[in-house]
Amino acid sequence: MTATEPTPKQPYGHRSADAFPPPQSTRPDQGETETRPLPQPYYGQQPQQYYGPPRPTSGLAITALVLGIIGGAIFAVLFGHLALNDIKATGKDGRGMAIAGLVLGYIQTAFWALVIIWVIAAAAAAA
């Protein structure tokens, strides 16, 4: 039986760890480098990928989103624009949060502007 034939424990014919050839190593002083074969991933397993450290999130973007949620309309717009400029300049994460804070802030500003116009119109009609 060879290493690639299916067995009850290895139904897809995977190689066992001892089926790989031993690492090839030579002495570096002979002008050759040490090479080792990389094991192949098993069926359905993705090769491991390495990522760098995560980018920091802009604190201004977080502030804009929180203010947009709790109702600080003008400040959400202000911090949203500051956050977008900060993200563009430094490359931080948080662009989506800054835009969400801007959208919520502008919606609240428009709502309050309509409420004020309605109150003024109602007061003028009553007078």
N, C-alpha and C positions, 0 to 999 in steps of 0.2 A: 504494500500500500504506500502510495506517495503522499507527500504533505498536502497536495491540493485535492485529493479525493474526498468526497463527503463522508463523514462519520456520524454516528448518532449525536455526538456532542457538537459537531461542527457541520450543520446541514448544508451550508453554502460553500463548503470546501475552503474555508479560510486556513491560512497557514498558522501554525502554532508558533510561539515565540522561539522555539528551538529550531524552526525550519529556516530561519534567516542565516545567511553565512556569517561567520564570525567577523568582527571588525578587522579591517586591514590596517595594520600599523607598521610603519617602518621608522627607522631612526632618522630624526630630523637632520642630523649632521651629515647624512648621505645625500642631502639635497632633495629628498622627497618629503611630502607632507602626509599627515595622517588623514585617511579617509574612512568614513563609516557610512554604511548604507542606511537610508531612512526607511523606517517601516511604513508600509502602505496602510491607509485607513481601512477599517473593516467595512463591510457592505452597509450602506445607509448612514455611515458616520462621515461627517464633514471634516476636512482637515482643520486643524486648530489655527485660528488667526490671532495675531497679536495686535492690539490696539495701543495707542499711546494714552497718556493720562487724559481724563476728560477735561474739556474746556470749562472755565468757570462761568457761571450764569451772572448776568448783569443784575446787580441789586436794584438799579433804577427800574428795570423791567418788572421785577417782582413787585416793587412798590406801586408802579402804575397799574398792574393787574389787581392788586389788593384794593387800591383806592377806587378803581373802576367797579369792583364788586360791592364795596361797602357804601358807595355813593358820594365819593369826593370827586365830583365831575371835573371841575376846573383843574384840580391837582392831578387827576389821572391823565388828563390831556397834557399837562405840563411835563410830568414825569415820563409819559410815553414818548414824547418828542426828545427829551433829554436821553432816554434810554436808547432810542434808535441811533442818535448821534454817537453815543458811547459804544454801541455795538459795532457801528461802522468803523470807528477809530481803533478799537482794541481787538476786534474779532471774537468777542465773548459770545456765549449763547444767550438766548432769551428773546430773540426777535419776535417770535409768536406771542409771547406774553406781553411784550411792549405794544404790539399791534392790537391785541385783545383789550388791553387797558385803554388804548386810544379809542377804539370803537365804542367801548362801554362809556367812556367819558363823553364822547361826542353825542351819543344817544341820550345820555342824562342831561347834557347841556341843552339839546334841542327840546327835550321834554319840559324842562324848567322854563325855557324861553316861551314855549307854547302856553304853559300854565300862567306865566306872568302876563302874556298878551291877552289871554282869556279873562283874567281877573281885571285888567285895565278896561277891556271892552265891556265886561259886566258892570263895572262901576260907572262907566260913562253912560251906559244905557239906563241905569237906575237913577241917574242924576237929572 
